[in-house]
């Protein structure tokens, strides 16, 4: 996971948004607000890599309390 940046993690994420076909004057649904849709989000690989990086980072020394 070394050498992986934020842009690389973003490329590993998938977002899909789908609508049922048709809305408007020629369809029973007059507006997009009345159209069924669904969202699919995949973050698994990006979160796996982030977890690996976080587990390999050394813990920071908080230093003496004031």
C-alpha positions as CSV (number, residue, x, y, z in Angstrom):
1,X,0.0,0.0,0.0
2,X,3.1,2.3,0.1
3,X,3.0,5.1,-2.4
4,X,-0.7,5.2,-2.7
5,X,-2.3,8.7,-2.5
6,X,-5.8,10.0,-2.2
7,X,-6.3,10.2,-5.9
8,X,-5.4,6.5,-6.2
9,X,-8.0,5.6,-3.5
10,X,-10.6,7.7,-5.2
11,X,-10.1,5.7,-8.4
12,X,-10.8,2.5,-6.5
13,X,-14.3,3.7,-5.4
14,X,-17.3,3.0,-7.5
15,X,-20.6,4.9,-7.5
16,X,-23.5,4.0,-9.7
17,X,-26.8,5.8,-9.9
18,X,-29.6,4.2,-12.0
19,X,-33.1,5.5,-12.8
20,X,-36.1,3.6,-14.1
21,X,-36.5,4.5,-17.8
22,X,-38.6,7.5,-18.6
23,X,-40.1,10.6,-17.1
24,X,-41.7,13.6,-18.7
25,X,-44.8,14.4,-20.7
26,X,-44.8,11.1,-22.6
27,X,-44.5,8.9,-19.5
28,X,-46.6,8.2,-16.4
29,X,-44.0,9.9,-14.2
30,X,-44.0,13.6,-14.9
31,X,-40.8,14.4,-13.0
32,X,-37.5,12.9,-12.0
33,X,-38.7,13.3,-8.4
34,X,-41.3,10.6,-9.0
35,X,-38.9,8.2,-10.7
36,X,-37.5,5.2,-8.8
37,X,-33.8,5.1,-8.6
38,X,-31.0,3.3,-6.7
39,X,-27.5,4.0,-5.7
40,X,-24.7,1.4,-5.5
41,X,-21.4,2.3,-3.7
42,X,-18.3,0.2,-3.6
43,X,-15.5,1.3,-1.2
44,X,-14.1,-2.1,-0.2
45,X,-10.6,-2.0,-1.9
46,X,-10.0,1.6,-1.0
47,X,-10.9,1.0,2.6
48,X,-8.7,-2.1,2.7
49,X,-5.7,-0.1,1.5
50,X,-6.4,2.7,3.9
51,X,-6.6,0.1,6.7
52,X,-3.2,-1.4,5.7
53,X,-1.6,2.0,5.7
54,X,-3.0,3.0,9.1
55,X,-1.9,-0.3,10.7
56,X,1.7,0.1,9.4
57,X,2.0,3.7,10.6
58,X,4.0,4.2,13.8
59,X,2.0,5.6,16.7
60,X,2.8,9.2,17.4
61,X,4.3,10.0,20.8
62,X,1.9,12.5,22.5
63,X,4.8,13.9,24.6
64,X,4.6,15.1,28.2
65,X,1.4,16.6,29.5
66,X,1.5,20.3,30.4
